[in-house]
Amino acid sequence: MRALTMKAAVLGAALALTSIAQAQAPQSFRVISPIFGQLVSFTMPSHFTAVFENTKGGHYIREAVLKGETPELWTQMITVTGEKGMTLTPGSSPDKFAGSIAGGFRSSCPDSFAAKPFGEMNFGRHEGFVAVIGCGRIDSGPTRHSETALLITLKGATDYYTIQWAERGDESDEPPVNDERWQARLRDLSPIDLCPIIAGEAAPYPSCVNKS
């Protein structure tokens, strides 16, 4: 979802990505990534593969698409982002952060924008906010299409993070924000959590693996 949620180019050294096989869910695997001040942990469906990862200053982004697709031509994308030090911003909150991202969507499709908040949620001990946002018609990419995304924002100890699962489809008057599959995808990404980075601990980050 680079075109809608992270328009600034992200250049610099890539951060580590660790995947751990999840015995209870053979069609998915645990992803634990050190991003700025914490480890970001969630479950990735096995038919996705990372295709882009980069950092510039206080902004981090990693994109994964269905195997065989590309960062430019994709039908589904799971994006992880990090915003360094954002918890120090006065008045910041997971719902306001989600609102700012939704505003980017709205500006791209003011006549076909829709949103459905799932509301505030806790992920481990961390505050978060979940919503579905979408455009029925958008012109980015090779053809006009719809683009809808499950958006999860997380407030870390010092940084903010997002996990987004986007899907492109045929253009429509109204994006499918009320479809039950978004709740299913939230379950597919779970458990979602943030863990402390422990000095000297390397992948596979056993302190975070054993936490949940």
Backbone as a chain_set.jsonl record, in Angstrom:
{"seq": "MRALTMKAAVLGAALALTSIAQAQAPQSFRVISPIFGQLVSFTMPSHFTAVFENTKGGHYIREAVLKGETPELWTQMITVTGEKGMTLTPGSSPDKFAGSIAGGFRSSCPDSFAAKPFGEMNFGRHEGFVAVIGCGRIDSGPTRHSETALLITLKGATDYYTIQWAERGDESDEPPVNDERWQARLRDLSPIDLCPIIAGEAAPYPSCVNKS", "coords": {"N": [[0.82, -1.191, 0.0], [2.031, 1.192, -0.627], [1.498, 3.398, -2.249], [-0.641, 4.654, -1.073], [-0.353, 4.874, 1.729], [2.304, 5.29, 2.506], [3.858, 7.447, 1.078], [6.28, 8.736, 0.936], [9.575, 8.092, -0.193], [11.395, 5.274, 0.887], [14.505, 4.775, 1.941], [17.646, 3.221, 2.678], [19.318, 1.169, 5.15], [18.172, -2.182, 5.372], [16.115, -3.754, 7.83], [16.252, -6.605, 10.053], [14.468, -9.625, 9.314], [12.69, -12.171, 10.773], [11.473, -15.417, 10.566], [9.418, -17.858, 11.984], [8.498, -21.176, 12.116], [5.18, -22.182, 12.668], [3.749, -24.482, 14.586], [1.076, -25.088, 15.173], [-0.3, -23.977, 13.111], [0.068, -24.749, 10.13], [-0.245, -23.46, 7.704], [0.732, -20.942, 7.969], [3.165, -18.64, 9.356], [5.2, -17.461, 12.031], [6.238, -14.126, 12.256], [8.85, -12.195, 13.368], [10.201, -9.156, 13.932], [12.821, -6.867, 14.459], [12.107, -3.575, 14.868], [12.957, -0.398, 15.054], [12.473, 0.517, 18.34], [11.393, -1.871, 19.357], [10.451, -5.411, 19.139], [8.418, -6.53, 16.576], [5.724, -8.618, 16.326], [3.82, -10.982, 14.568], [1.458, -13.079, 12.751], [2.076, -14.49, 9.63], [0.463, -15.361, 6.659], [1.347, -18.25, 4.747], [1.43, -18.067, 1.985], [2.31, -15.596, 1.284], [5.035, -13.431, 0.451], [7.908, -11.525, 1.31], [8.721, -8.538, -0.396], [9.746, -6.022, -0.415], [11.613, -3.831, 1.597], [12.612, -1.286, 3.746], [14.255, 1.567, 5.252], [14.084, 4.943, 6.197], [15.407, 7.483, 7.92], [13.215, 8.166, 10.499], [11.258, 6.464, 9.558], [9.906, 3.36, 8.704], [9.307, 0.611, 6.519], [7.846, -2.406, 5.313], [6.924, -4.648, 2.791], [4.818, -7.295, 1.774], [3.721, -9.589, -0.665], [1.395, -11.704, -2.492], [2.783, -14.818, -3.464], [4.548, -14.764, -6.5], [3.546, -12.351, -7.325], [4.269, -8.777, -7.61], [5.827, -5.747, -6.202], [4.639, -3.721, -7.65], [2.583, -4.82, -9.227], [0.033, -6.257, -7.829], [-2.409, -8.177, -6.015], [-3.047, -8.672, -3.385], [-1.647, -7.354, -0.401], [0.47, -7.303, 2.416], [1.467, -5.025, 4.717], [3.929, -3.688, 6.842], [4.66, -1.089, 9.034], [6.718, 1.375, 10.688], [6.975, 4.083, 12.971], [9.23, 6.084, 14.244], [9.667, 7.149, 17.566], [7.139, 8.308, 17.834], [5.328, 8.187, 19.909], [5.967, 10.232, 21.569], [4.815, 12.441, 20.506], [2.646, 15.058, 21.192], [-0.686, 14.386, 22.147], [-0.969, 12.147, 20.553], [-2.411, 9.029, 19.511], [-3.566, 5.629, 19.085], [-6.033, 5.587, 17.618], [-6.154, 8.135, 16.461], [-3.888, 8.057, 14.873], [-4.651, 6.039, 13.096], [-6.733, 7.441, 11.93], [-5.358, 9.44, 10.534], [-4.116, 7.966, 8.54], [-6.353, 6.937, 7.247], [-7.267, 9.324, 6.24], [-5.482, 9.772, 4.157], [-6.296, 7.805, 2.378], [-8.89, 8.76, 1.838], [-8.372, 11.181, 0.518], [-7.493, 10.223, -1.886], [-9.699, 9.164, -3.066], [-12.235, 10.722, -2.864], [-14.927, 10.469, -3.564], [-15.642, 7.839, -3.35], [-14.94, 6.74, -0.953], [-14.886, 4.695, 1.987], [-15.338, 3.556, 5.356], [-14.951, 1.371, 8.161], [-14.897, 1.186, 11.491], [-13.408, -1.099, 13.776], [-12.667, -0.564, 16.26], [-11.072, 0.241, 19.462], [-8.46, -1.861, 20.566], [-6.566, -4.186, 22.52], [-3.298, -5.412, 22.18], [-1.51, -7.819, 23.382], [0.029, -6.16, 25.979], [-0.307, -3.736, 24.833], [-1.745, -0.783, 23.464], [-4.09, -0.483, 20.811], [-5.677, 0.085, 17.607], [-8.255, -0.772, 15.345], [-9.451, -0.9, 12.038], [-11.349, -0.984, 8.974], [-10.655, 0.32, 5.86], [-11.244, 1.961, 2.733], [-11.144, 2.486, -0.863], [-13.417, 2.836, -3.467], [-12.893, 3.433, -6.1], [-9.86, 4.011, -7.592], [-6.97, 5.447, -9.096], [-4.278, 4.747, -9.029], [-1.614, 2.566, -9.991], [-1.74, 0.061, -12.665], [-4.333, 0.019, -13.765], [-7.636, 1.408, -13.244], [-9.072, 0.712, -10.089], [-10.513, -0.897, -7.181], [-9.502, -0.484, -3.753], [-9.003, -1.861, -0.687], [-8.461, -2.071, 2.827], [-7.505, -3.807, 5.76], [-6.665, -2.237, 8.68], [-4.371, -1.942, 11.218], [-3.297, -0.295, 14.011], [-0.652, 0.246, 16.312], [0.466, 1.144, 19.513], [3.587, 1.527, 20.704], [6.275, 1.33, 23.139], [7.896, 3.552, 22.627], [7.513, 4.031, 19.97], [5.302, 4.044, 17.083], [3.381, 1.608, 15.289], [2.167, -0.034, 12.324], [0.117, -2.607, 10.939], [-1.017, -3.731, 7.926], [-3.421, -5.134, 5.813], [-4.051, -5.306, 2.612], [-6.254, -5.284, -0.229], [-6.774, -5.416, -3.697], [-9.3, -4.855, -6.159], [-12.018, -5.058, -8.555], [-13.212, -1.892, -9.728], [-15.697, -0.029, -7.914], [-18.786, 1.382, -6.67], [-18.779, 1.462, -3.957], [-16.436, 0.426, -1.59], [-15.718, -2.883, -0.233], [-16.054, -2.738, 2.757], [-17.557, -3.819, 4.754], [-17.447, -6.513, 4.578], [-17.227, -9.818, 5.879], [-14.783, -11.051, 5.743], [-12.705, -9.478, 6.626], [-12.644, -9.52, 9.405], [-11.929, -12.187, 9.644], [-9.376, -12.069, 8.58], [-8.074, -10.512, 10.433], [-7.992, -12.334, 12.514], [-6.351, -14.203, 11.263], [-3.902, -12.896, 11.231], [-3.234, -12.842, 13.855], [-1.506, -14.298, 16.737], [-0.844, -10.882, 17.577], [1.71, -8.776, 18.651], [3.957, -6.732, 20.613], [7.336, -6.853, 21.565], [10.008, -6.439, 23.959], [13.316, -5.456, 22.952], [16.014, -7.386, 23.671], [19.208, -7.026, 24.915], [21.876, -8.552, 23.242], [20.382, -10.761, 22.478], [19.568, -12.83, 19.795], [18.034, -13.65, 16.585], [16.201, -16.677, 16.758], [14.781, -14.902, 18.54], [13.935, -15.888, 21.275], [12.738, -14.937, 23.661], [10.55, -13.482, 22.863], [9.185, -15.322, 21.301], [8.44, -17.22, 23.194], [6.687, -15.798, 24.664], [4.007, -15.786, 23.926]], "CA": [[0.0, 0.0, 0.0], [2.947, 2.31, -0.607], [0.948, 4.554, -2.922], [-1.66, 5.31, -0.275], [-0.058, 5.086, 3.134], [3.692, 5.661, 2.735], [4.234, 8.009, -0.199], [7.697, 9.102, 0.96], [10.494, 6.998, -0.533], [12.113, 4.778, 2.051], [15.824, 4.328, 1.524], [18.559, 2.964, 3.791], [19.605, -0.237, 5.471], [17.014, -2.996, 5.728], [16.164, -4.378, 9.146], [16.163, -8.069, 9.989], [13.174, -10.302, 9.335], [12.821, -13.55, 11.242], [10.252, -16.206, 10.44], [9.472, -19.055, 12.802], [7.399, -22.065, 11.763], [4.16, -22.235, 13.718], [3.296, -25.864, 14.479], [-0.365, -25.216, 15.221], [-0.888, -23.383, 11.922], [1.038, -25.034, 9.08], [-0.43, -22.568, 6.572], [1.204, -19.617, 8.342], [4.397, -18.669, 10.124], [5.403, -16.298, 12.884], [7.221, -13.138, 11.828], [9.315, -11.344, 14.46], [11.13, -8.226, 13.302], [13.228, -5.689, 15.234], [11.804, -2.324, 14.176], [13.247, 0.677, 15.997], [12.686, 0.189, 19.742], [10.773, -3.113, 19.814], [10.203, -6.493, 18.206], [7.03, -6.594, 16.11], [5.421, -10.035, 16.131], [2.487, -11.326, 14.084], [1.41, -14.295, 11.958], [2.019, -14.235, 8.192], [0.052, -16.511, 5.837], [2.529, -18.772, 4.07], [1.432, -17.781, 0.554], [2.865, -14.262, 1.08], [6.496, -13.332, 0.512], [8.373, -10.136, 1.402], [9.282, -8.066, -1.662], [10.296, -4.677, -0.257], [11.87, -3.46, 2.986], [13.571, -0.205, 3.799], [14.166, 2.545, 6.329], [14.654, 6.269, 5.982], [15.2, 8.27, 9.128], [12.308, 7.567, 11.464], [10.174, 5.758, 8.881], [10.219, 1.996, 8.287], [8.239, -0.06, 5.788], [8.106, -3.694, 4.677], [5.758, -5.092, 2.049], [4.765, -8.691, 1.332], [2.627, -9.824, -1.609], [1.199, -13.109, -2.824], [3.893, -15.356, -4.243], [4.368, -14.571, -7.932], [3.202, -10.959, -7.601], [5.37, -7.822, -7.449], [5.415, -4.54, -5.485], [3.844, -2.864, -8.525], [1.407, -5.548, -9.698], [-0.368, -7.148, -6.757], [-3.826, -8.222, -5.668], [-3.076, -8.553, -1.932], [-0.367, -6.923, 0.168], [0.563, -7.09, 3.86], [2.464, -3.988, 4.937], [4.289, -3.345, 8.221], [5.366, 0.187, 9.092], [7.116, 1.878, 11.996], [7.193, 5.53, 13.075], [10.112, 6.198, 15.394], [9.47, 8.234, 18.533], [5.848, 8.967, 17.655], [4.584, 8.272, 21.168], [6.305, 11.499, 22.205], [4.021, 13.495, 19.886], [1.499, 15.383, 22.048], [-2.016, 14.052, 21.654], [-0.995, 10.981, 19.674], [-3.145, 7.854, 19.992], [-3.766, 4.694, 17.976], [-7.162, 5.932, 16.754], [-5.799, 9.318, 15.668], [-2.943, 7.603, 13.862], [-5.471, 5.381, 12.077], [-7.476, 8.481, 11.221], [-4.488, 10.138, 9.585], [-3.93, 7.071, 7.395], [-7.626, 6.943, 6.531], [-7.343, 10.58, 5.496], [-4.759, 9.578, 2.911], [-7.197, 7.081, 1.48], [-9.999, 9.615, 1.43], [-7.903, 12.169, -0.457], [-7.3, 9.547, -3.167], [-11.003, 8.757, -3.636], [-13.249, 11.382, -2.034], [-16.292, 10.123, -3.951], [-15.927, 6.409, -3.155], [-14.279, 6.308, 0.284], [-15.724, 4.117, 3.045], [-14.56, 3.056, 6.497], [-15.682, 0.685, 9.231], [-14.013, 0.96, 12.649], [-13.601, -2.189, 14.723], [-12.499, 0.071, 17.55], [-9.858, 0.071, 20.248], [-8.137, -3.228, 20.965], [-5.253, -4.386, 23.126], [-2.474, -6.475, 21.629], [-0.663, -7.986, 24.546], [-0.165, -5.032, 26.9], [-0.172, -2.515, 24.049], [-2.967, -0.231, 22.918], [-4.184, -0.472, 19.37], [-6.953, 0.459, 16.995], [-8.447, -1.562, 14.132], [-10.508, -0.425, 11.148], [-11.254, -1.307, 7.556], [-10.797, 1.536, 5.078], [-11.107, 1.603, 1.329], [-11.539, 3.308, -2.0], [-14.101, 2.084, -4.503], [-12.233, 3.713, -7.374], [-8.586, 4.71, -7.447], [-6.254, 5.38, -10.368], [-2.892, 4.308, -8.91], [-1.431, 1.238, -10.566], [-1.917, -0.019, -14.118], [-5.721, 0.26, -14.152], [-8.501, 1.859, -12.155], [-9.468, -0.446, -9.295], [-10.82, -0.632, -5.774], [-8.452, -0.89, -2.826], [-9.551, -1.904, 0.664], [-7.416, -2.567, 3.715], [-7.583, -3.948, 7.211], [-5.636, -1.371, 9.244], [-4.116, -2.134, 12.65], [-2.269, 0.593, 14.546], [-0.147, -0.205, 17.609], [1.272, 2.098, 20.266], [4.663, 0.885, 21.421], [6.856, 2.076, 24.253], [8.346, 4.843, 22.102], [7.222, 4.128, 18.545], [4.021, 3.538, 16.595], [3.504, 0.614, 14.228], [0.942, -0.482, 11.67], [0.054, -3.802, 10.1], [-2.115, -3.49, 7.001], [-3.665, -6.193, 4.824], [-4.807, -4.635, 1.56], [-6.681, -6.079, -1.378], [-7.27, -4.692, -4.858], [-10.338, -5.544, -6.905], [-12.672, -4.249, -9.577], [-13.757, -0.639, -9.218], [-17.089, -0.116, -7.487], [-19.261, 2.604, -6.021], [-18.508, 1.381, -2.518], [-15.522, -0.684, -1.287], [-16.354, -3.897, 0.623], [-15.533, -2.623, 4.13], [-18.409, -4.579, 5.678], [-17.297, -7.937, 4.322], [-16.774, -10.541, 7.074], [-13.421, -11.577, 5.599], [-11.725, -8.648, 7.329], [-12.529, -10.096, 10.742], [-11.164, -13.424, 9.5], [-7.97, -11.734, 8.349], [-7.533, -10.096, 11.723], [-7.665, -13.582, 13.224], [-5.219, -14.841, 10.583], [-2.675, -12.186, 11.597], [-3.017, -12.992, 15.294], [-1.37, -13.222, 17.712], [-0.072, -9.684, 17.268], [2.248, -8.255, 19.906], [5.247, -6.049, 20.613], [8.207, -7.38, 22.607], [11.234, -5.659, 24.136], [14.562, -5.947, 22.383], [16.914, -7.754, 24.759], [20.595, -6.922, 24.485], [22.563, -9.823, 23.027], [19.504, -11.811, 21.974], [19.496, -12.858, 18.336], [16.979, -14.486, 16.025], [14.771, -16.407, 16.582], [14.189, -14.091, 19.615], [13.152, -16.797, 22.111], [11.953, -14.257, 24.694], [9.291, -13.077, 22.239], [8.509, -16.539, 20.873], [7.859, -17.896, 24.355], [5.78, -14.911, 25.37], [2.593, -16.037, 23.628]], "C": [[0.856, 1.244, 0.0], [2.319, 3.558, -1.184], [-0.015, 5.317, -2.041], [-1.194, 5.671, 1.117], [1.367, 5.501, 3.421], [4.244, 6.232, 1.437], [5.695, 8.413, -0.235], [8.547, 7.895, 0.616], [11.236, 6.574, 0.712], [13.392, 4.137, 1.578], [16.669, 4.084, 2.759], [18.699, 1.484, 4.052], [18.338, -0.958, 5.875], [17.219, -3.595, 7.104], [15.875, -5.86, 9.021], [14.723, -8.533, 10.013], [13.399, -11.746, 9.747], [11.486, -14.244, 11.143], [10.429, -17.504, 11.207], [8.266, -19.918, 12.472], [6.459, -22.198, 12.95], [3.455, -23.582, 13.617], [1.776, -25.97, 14.427], [-1.039, -24.645, 13.991], [0.067, -23.56, 10.754], [0.887, -24.149, 7.862], [-0.001, -21.142, 6.885], [2.505, -19.762, 9.112], [4.532, -17.367, 10.895], [6.495, -15.41, 12.297], [7.574, -12.286, 13.039], [10.425, -10.461, 13.907], [11.525, -7.116, 14.271], [13.007, -4.423, 14.409], [11.925, -1.2, 15.197], [13.353, 0.115, 17.423], [12.146, -1.137, 20.209], [10.764, -4.177, 18.72], [8.724, -6.491, 17.854], [6.744, -8.035, 15.709], [3.987, -10.206, 15.643], [2.592, -12.589, 13.24], [1.219, -13.945, 10.489], [1.503, -15.485, 7.472], [1.202, -16.941, 4.929], [2.557, -18.478, 2.578], [1.849, -16.347, 0.251], [4.387, -14.331, 1.158], [6.902, -11.865, 0.515], [9.059, -9.728, 0.107], [9.928, -6.688, -1.541], [10.461, -4.385, 1.225], [12.889, -2.338, 2.994], [13.264, 0.757, 4.937], [14.756, 3.859, 5.852], [14.353, 7.107, 7.205], [14.313, 7.528, 10.107], [11.159, 6.799, 10.848], [10.668, 4.396, 8.399], [9.028, 1.422, 7.528], [8.733, -1.404, 5.274], [6.817, -4.167, 4.023], [5.905, -6.558, 1.663], [3.551, -8.85, 0.426], [2.461, -11.323, -1.82], [2.354, -13.594, -3.694], [3.582, -15.281, -5.731], [3.96, -13.173, -8.315], [4.39, -10.055, -7.279], [4.895, -6.608, -6.659], [4.557, -3.598, -6.319], [2.538, -3.516, -8.949], [1.014, -6.583, -8.655], [-1.881, -7.104, -6.578], [-4.029, -8.162, -4.157], [-1.685, -8.172, -1.434], [-0.51, -6.783, 1.68], [1.743, -6.155, 4.11], [2.674, -3.784, 6.429], [5.048, -2.029, 8.18], [5.734, 0.52, 10.53], [7.373, 3.372, 11.925], [7.956, 5.791, 14.377], [9.767, 7.408, 16.259], [8.106, 8.888, 18.506], [5.047, 9.054, 18.949], [4.869, 9.564, 21.917], [5.529, 12.672, 21.61], [2.815, 13.803, 20.756], [0.172, 15.027, 21.379], [-2.085, 12.838, 20.746], [-1.757, 9.836, 20.333], [-3.332, 6.907, 18.814], [-4.921, 5.078, 17.056], [-6.882, 7.166, 15.915], [-4.806, 8.959, 14.571], [-3.694, 6.906, 12.732], [-6.249, 6.408, 11.265], [-6.634, 9.219, 10.208], [-4.23, 9.287, 8.346], [-5.215, 7.007, 6.567], [-7.791, 8.22, 5.719], [-6.586, 10.512, 4.181], [-5.576, 8.811, 1.894], [-8.271, 8.024, 0.946], [-9.571, 10.623, 0.372], [-7.708, 11.56, -1.834], [-8.619, 9.192, -3.84], [-12.142, 9.406, -2.856], [-14.678, 10.965, -2.35], [-16.634, 8.661, -3.696], [-15.257, 5.861, -1.904], [-15.302, 5.732, 1.249], [-14.82, 3.595, 4.144], [-15.491, 2.383, 7.489], [-14.728, 0.462, 10.392], [-14.399, -0.292, 13.417], [-13.376, -1.69, 16.144], [-11.176, -0.21, 18.225], [-9.685, -1.392, 20.639], [-6.781, -3.23, 21.64], [-4.57, -5.573, 22.465], [-1.366, -6.726, 22.641], [-0.983, -6.876, 25.537], [-0.218, -3.698, 26.167], [-1.503, -2.094, 23.435], [-2.932, -0.256, 21.395], [-5.553, -0.042, 18.908], [-7.044, -0.277, 15.668], [-9.619, -0.992, 13.341], [-10.309, -1.04, 9.771], [-11.527, -0.025, 6.789], [-10.611, 1.185, 3.611], [-11.591, 2.656, 0.364], [-12.243, 2.419, -3.019], [-13.477, 2.266, -5.868], [-10.974, 4.517, -7.108], [-7.761, 4.458, -8.702], [-4.799, 4.968, -10.242], [-2.768, 2.885, -9.432], [-1.768, 1.239, -12.048], [-3.332, 0.294, -14.587], [-6.498, 0.804, -12.962], [-9.044, 0.636, -11.421], [-9.963, 0.023, -7.937], [-9.637, -1.076, -4.932], [-8.98, -0.753, -1.402], [-8.521, -2.544, 1.574], [-7.909, -2.702, 5.139], [-6.403, -3.183, 7.789], [-5.551, -1.583, 10.749], [-3.026, -1.167, 13.059], [-1.923, 0.151, 15.964], [0.705, 0.884, 18.243], [2.321, 1.343, 21.06], [5.175, 1.75, 22.555], [7.308, 3.464, 23.814], [7.888, 5.084, 20.669], [5.799, 3.65, 18.245], [4.274, 2.59, 15.434], [2.144, 0.406, 13.572], [1.177, -1.825, 11.004], [-1.19, -3.631, 9.241], [-2.213, -4.646, 6.009], [-4.605, -5.603, 3.779], [-5.162, -5.599, 0.442], [-7.196, -5.154, -2.471], [-8.313, -5.536, -5.566], [-10.901, -4.654, -7.989], [-13.211, -2.97, -8.956], [-15.239, -0.799, -8.911], [-17.486, 1.206, -6.861], [-18.918, 2.629, -4.545], [-17.577, 0.209, -2.244], [-16.138, -1.617, -0.25], [-15.862, -3.856, 2.067], [-16.346, -3.444, 5.125], [-18.297, -6.084, 5.487], [-16.699, -8.635, 5.545], [-15.336, -11.048, 6.956], [-12.391, -10.735, 6.33], [-11.559, -9.094, 8.776], [-11.716, -11.38, 10.691], [-9.687, -13.127, 9.311], [-7.308, -11.199, 9.612], [-7.156, -11.328, 12.548], [-6.447, -14.26, 12.597], [-3.893, -14.196, 10.964], [-2.306, -12.373, 13.065], [-2.241, -14.273, 15.607], [-0.455, -12.098, 17.231], [0.434, -9.122, 18.585], [3.548, -7.495, 19.639], [6.054, -6.573, 21.793], [9.421, -6.473, 22.762], [12.407, -6.293, 23.405], [15.541, -6.165, 23.521], [18.346, -7.755, 24.24], [21.234, -8.3, 24.366], [21.698, -10.943, 22.498], [19.389, -11.711, 20.456], [18.29, -13.674, 17.886], [17.24, -15.941, 16.412], [14.081, -15.699, 17.746], [13.325, -14.947, 20.551], [12.308, -16.09, 23.171], [10.586, -13.828, 24.154], [8.483, -14.283, 21.791], [7.767, -17.17, 22.032], [6.843, -17.054, 25.1], [4.325, -15.285, 25.143], [2.351, -17.516, 23.386]], "O": [[0.459, 2.261, 0.568], [2.559, 4.659, -0.69], [-0.196, 6.519, -2.234], [-1.611, 6.701, 1.645], [1.631, 6.027, 4.502], [5.025, 5.564, 0.758], [6.302, 8.438, -1.305], [8.273, 6.789, 1.083], [11.661, 7.414, 1.505], [13.384, 3.103, 0.91], [16.42, 4.694, 3.799], [18.25, 0.652, 3.263], [17.522, -0.423, 6.626], [18.342, -3.906, 7.501], [15.327, -6.319, 8.018], [13.866, -7.919, 10.648], [14.201, -12.457, 9.142], [10.472, -13.71, 11.593], [11.459, -18.169, 11.097], [7.131, -19.447, 12.538], [6.897, -22.313, 14.094], [2.669, -23.815, 12.699], [1.236, -26.829, 13.731], [-2.249, -24.81, 13.831], [0.801, -22.633, 10.412], [1.807, -24.082, 7.046], [-0.337, -20.222, 6.139], [2.902, -20.869, 9.476], [4.048, -16.317, 10.473], [7.551, -15.897, 11.892], [6.687, -11.713, 13.67], [11.463, -10.955, 13.468], [10.647, -6.479, 14.853], [13.647, -4.229, 13.376], [11.093, -1.072, 16.095], [14.244, -0.691, 17.689], [12.399, -1.524, 21.35], [11.027, -3.899, 17.55], [7.872, -6.455, 18.742], [7.433, -8.603, 14.861], [3.053, -9.652, 16.223], [3.688, -13.113, 13.036], [0.309, -13.193, 10.138], [2.058, -16.567, 7.661], [1.938, -16.105, 4.406], [3.607, -18.622, 1.952], [1.761, -15.909, -0.896], [4.949, -15.184, 1.845], [6.309, -11.053, -0.195], [9.88, -10.473, -0.429], [10.59, -6.236, -2.474], [9.562, -4.657, 2.021], [13.918, -2.427, 2.324], [12.171, 0.76, 5.502], [15.793, 3.887, 5.189], [13.196, 7.408, 7.498], [14.613, 6.402, 10.501], [10.179, 6.505, 11.532], [11.718, 4.295, 7.764], [7.877, 1.711, 7.855], [9.882, -1.537, 4.853], [5.745, -4.098, 4.625], [6.985, -7.004, 1.275], [2.48, -8.313, 0.711], [3.293, -12.114, -1.377], [2.842, -12.862, -4.556], [2.504, -15.677, -6.174], [4.012, -12.816, -9.492], [5.397, -10.514, -6.739], [3.693, -6.441, -6.457], [3.83, -2.77, -5.771], [1.504, -2.852, -9.024], [1.596, -7.666, -8.602], [-2.54, -6.129, -6.939], [-5.053, -7.666, -3.688], [-0.675, -8.614, -1.982], [-1.487, -6.215, 2.169], [2.879, -6.465, 3.752], [1.711, -3.714, 7.193], [5.973, -1.868, 7.384], [5.13, 0.007, 11.471], [7.921, 3.871, 10.942], [7.388, 5.725, 15.467], [9.599, 8.524, 15.767], [7.931, 9.945, 19.112], [4.172, 9.911, 19.072], [4.105, 9.954, 22.8], [5.576, 13.779, 22.147], [2.025, 12.902, 21.039], [-0.055, 15.328, 20.208], [-3.152, 12.525, 20.219], [-1.749, 9.691, 21.555], [-3.263, 7.336, 17.662], [-4.814, 4.918, 15.841], [-7.327, 7.242, 14.77], [-4.875, 9.496, 13.466], [-3.419, 7.145, 11.556], [-6.403, 6.261, 10.052], [-7.123, 9.588, 9.14], [-4.134, 9.811, 7.236], [-5.169, 7.022, 5.337], [-8.384, 8.205, 4.64], [-6.998, 11.123, 3.196], [-5.558, 9.119, 0.702], [-8.524, 8.072, -0.257], [-10.32, 10.893, -0.567], [-7.748, 12.268, -2.84], [-8.657, 8.945, -5.046], [-12.941, 8.698, -2.243], [-15.557, 11.09, -1.498], [-17.797, 8.275, -3.811], [-15.029, 4.656, -1.799], [-16.435, 6.206, 1.329], [-13.67, 3.235, 3.894], [-16.652, 2.763, 7.64], [-13.831, -0.374, 10.29], [-15.579, -0.524, 13.681], [-13.83, -2.303, 17.109], [-10.277, -0.818, 17.644], [-10.648, -2.07, 20.997], [-5.942, -2.372, 21.364], [-5.191, -6.608, 22.223], [-0.412, -5.955, 22.746], [-2.144, -6.677, 25.894], [-0.179, -2.643, 26.799], [-2.278, -2.92, 22.954], [-1.883, -0.073, 20.777], [-6.467, 0.166, 19.706], [-6.053, -0.402, 14.948], [-10.653, -0.645, 13.912], [-9.236, -1.55, 9.45], [-12.527, 0.647, 7.042], [-9.908, 0.231, 3.278], [-12.331, 3.575, 0.714], [-11.723, 1.368, -3.393], [-13.522, 1.363, -6.704], [-11.018, 5.572, -6.476], [-7.843, 3.386, -9.301], [-4.124, 4.844, -11.264], [-3.705, 2.094, -9.327], [-2.05, 2.289, -12.626], [-3.513, 0.787, -15.7], [-6.069, 0.675, -11.815], [-9.429, -0.353, -12.045], [-9.843, 1.199, -7.591], [-8.861, -1.939, -5.343], [-9.355, 0.337, -0.969], [-7.791, -3.446, 1.161], [-8.624, -1.846, 5.658], [-5.257, -3.45, 7.428], [-6.539, -1.422, 11.465], [-1.928, -1.212, 12.504], [-2.798, -0.266, 16.723], [1.562, 1.475, 17.586], [1.99, 0.603, 21.986], [4.582, 2.775, 22.889], [7.124, 4.439, 24.542], [7.878, 6.224, 20.207], [5.181, 2.947, 19.044], [5.243, 2.74, 14.69], [1.103, 0.641, 14.186], [2.283, -2.138, 10.565], [-2.285, -3.413, 9.759], [-1.211, -5.079, 5.441], [-5.797, -5.424, 4.028], [-4.471, -6.589, 0.201], [-7.959, -4.224, -2.206], [-8.235, -6.765, -5.579], [-10.328, -3.612, -8.307], [-13.619, -2.961, -7.795], [-15.945, -1.583, -9.545], [-16.638, 2.046, -6.558], [-18.782, 3.699, -3.951], [-17.896, -0.915, -2.633], [-16.988, -1.193, 0.533], [-15.308, -4.842, 2.553], [-15.87, -3.732, 6.223], [-18.982, -6.847, 6.167], [-15.778, -8.113, 6.174], [-14.733, -11.432, 7.958], [-11.302, -11.225, 6.629], [-10.453, -9.052, 9.315], [-10.908, -11.642, 11.582], [-8.836, -13.853, 9.825], [-6.116, -11.411, 9.832], [-6.113, -11.347, 13.201], [-5.611, -14.823, 13.304], [-2.868, -14.875, 11.016], [-1.177, -12.087, 13.463], [-2.302, -15.233, 14.838], [0.559, -12.331, 16.574], [-0.333, -9.002, 19.541], [4.147, -7.612, 18.571], [5.525, -6.723, 22.894], [9.824, -5.808, 21.808], [12.478, -7.513, 23.259], [15.862, -5.23, 24.255], [18.653, -8.409, 23.243], [21.143, -9.115, 25.283], [22.222, -11.985, 22.104], [19.142, -10.636, 19.909], [17.614, -14.307, 18.697], [18.388, -16.387, 16.392], [12.877, -15.886, 17.926], [12.111, -14.753, 20.613], [11.253, -16.602, 23.545], [9.595, -13.811, 24.884], [7.256, -14.285, 21.88], [6.623, -17.602, 21.893], [6.211, -17.521, 26.047], [3.495, -15.13, 26.039], [1.22, -17.921, 23.121]]}, "num_chains": 1, "name": "protein.A"}
